[in-house]
Amino acid sequence: MKYKSTRGGVSGLSFQDALYTGYAADGGILVPESIPVLNMETLKSWASLSYIDLAKKIVPLFVDEVEIPASDLNGLLDKAFAKFTHQEIAPIQRLKNGLNIMELFHGTTWAFKDLALSCVGQFLEYFLSKQKKHLTIVVGTSGDTGSAAIEAVKGFEYVDIIVLLPKGRCSKVQEQQMITAVEKNVHVYRVEGTSDDLDIPIKEVFKDVTFTKKHNLSSINSINWSRIMVQIVHYIYAYLQICPRCDGEVEIIIPTGACGNVTSGFIAKLMGVPIKFVCAVTQNDIVARAITKGDYSMSDSVIRTLAPAMDIQIPYNMERLWYLITQDSKLICKLMTEFESNGKVDIPTFLKNQIEEIIVATYVADNEDIKTTMRRTWEENHYQICPHTAIGVAYYYSTLKPDHKRTTVVIATASVKKFEEAVVAAGLTPQKYEEVEVLFSKPVKYTDMNKGENWELILRDKIEDIDK
Ligand SMILES: *Cc1c(COP(=O)(O)O)cnc(C)c1O
């Protein structure tokens, strides 16, 4: 499999190239040159596979054997999932009222980002150690990405990671997960500002292409193809768990932010898996407006909600969806150029209609809706959900019909353990988790970046220092 840019200026990249690439040189993002299609017989024959065994079937469709031979790849995938605490990796809870919840939070940092980043970490160390090359990852995070990325690479020989987090604005557990990484290749900064503020020095550093190349910098956000690729697995797994005979369609409700997760599902659909999607979002509703009205326009500011991982202004992966549907890089260039200069663009009706055939509904929840749903799931099942998951479940409840049997699954993107603040806000009693207590007894290591300091300079100095 080779990779190309959505904007037509780059093609023929290997998986390894794609792994190191954020934005392509032409400003676009990478997609596979073709989408492998699975026939029903193949799909059926996978129905009894474990999650990891399924990953071992799907990842090779996108990574050539000459790049990573099967035996190596299988070893990397085993290692990536070794620290997951549930043997099924992504178990489905079957609750009252036909509510199925797929728990994607059994990785080390208790959010779905562990699924992909644990693999990405293994891929990086694999290629880098062969080439004896060093890479520095720079991540700005509002919570889950930073901790999952740290976990994925801590202790590695050929990778250092620098994380900037907005001090006091993540949940307590999220911040604690990041500042308790004491390994010498992990460098965490608590920035006195919002996640938008901390993006500024990072952007400035990445704009300096000479510097970026010289120090081999990378950012592993969901622009990165390898993350999207690994996430395809959990959609196919979800389908096979809910519909093992492969004789029907499954509706998957996805709490959505930057659309990385839904893009993976979208690709599973294009591969021939009979699934359709609902995107559930916070009041930062650009995704919902784009899908249902063709109105892709940035709002003036980000509203802070109880589901911070979904509070985004630009869902970067939309560009991938448009390209995957149209395969028309001229159109993508035109749309994105307009969006980049005006902060808004109208999506052509034919494109909007085709997306709506796959993403069949959207749902926008406010904080009241989140809290009510967290309470209802608890009252009906004695099962607590995180505020992000609650937005998906809120859609499910809002469309519940008493006798109507649906084959639906809601993606649980994070564990409630990470969001005690939201549990309290919902009027519920937080449960005690031993692993959370352990986390708060660990030693910490971090540096503060305070207002008035030159953050860009601090970041550059650190990067140079690592490379010495
Ligand atoms: C990152 C994240 C999301 C949003 O996922 P996208 O792929 O950006 O759409 C939703 N919920 C949680 C808990 C997350 O960490």
Ligand as a Chemical Component Dictionary entry (heavy atoms), coordinates in Angstrom:
data_LIG
# 
_chem_comp.id                   LIG 
_chem_comp.type                 NON-POLYMER 
_chem_comp.pdbx_formal_charge   0 
_chem_comp.three_letter_code    LIG 
# 
loop_
_chem_comp_atom.comp_id 
_chem_comp_atom.atom_id 
_chem_comp_atom.alt_atom_id 
_chem_comp_atom.type_symbol 
_chem_comp_atom.charge 
_chem_comp_atom.model_Cartn_x 
_chem_comp_atom.model_Cartn_y 
_chem_comp_atom.model_Cartn_z 
_chem_comp_atom.pdbx_ordinal 
LIG C1 C1 C 0 -10.127 12.387 21.488 1  
LIG C2 C2 C 0 -11.414 12.073 22.140 2  
LIG C3 C3 C 0 -12.640 12.200 21.460 3  
LIG C4 C4 C 0 -12.723 12.739 20.061 4  
LIG O1 O1 O 0 -12.173 11.849 19.113 5  
LIG P1 P1 P 0 -11.904 12.354 17.620 6  
LIG O2 O2 O 0 -11.194 11.224 16.983 7  
LIG O3 O3 O 0 -11.032 13.564 17.746 8  
LIG O4 O4 O 0 -13.212 12.655 17.007 9  
LIG C5 C5 C 0 -13.798 11.840 22.121 10 
LIG N1 N1 N 0 -13.772 11.390 23.393 11 
LIG C6 C6 C 0 -12.616 11.267 24.084 12 
LIG C7 C7 C 0 -12.674 10.803 25.494 13 
LIG C8 C8 C 0 -11.396 11.599 23.488 14 
LIG O5 O5 O 0 -10.258 11.478 24.190 15 
# 
loop_
_chem_comp_bond.comp_id 
_chem_comp_bond.atom_id_1 
_chem_comp_bond.atom_id_2 
_chem_comp_bond.value_order 
_chem_comp_bond.pdbx_ordinal 
LIG C1 C2 SING 1  
LIG C2 C3 SING 2  
LIG C2 C8 DOUB 3  
LIG C3 C4 SING 4  
LIG C3 C5 DOUB 5  
LIG C4 O1 SING 6  
LIG O1 P1 SING 7  
LIG P1 O2 DOUB 8  
LIG P1 O3 SING 9  
LIG P1 O4 SING 10 
LIG C5 N1 SING 11 
LIG N1 C6 DOUB 12 
LIG C6 C7 SING 13 
LIG C6 C8 SING 14 
LIG C8 O5 SING 15 
# 
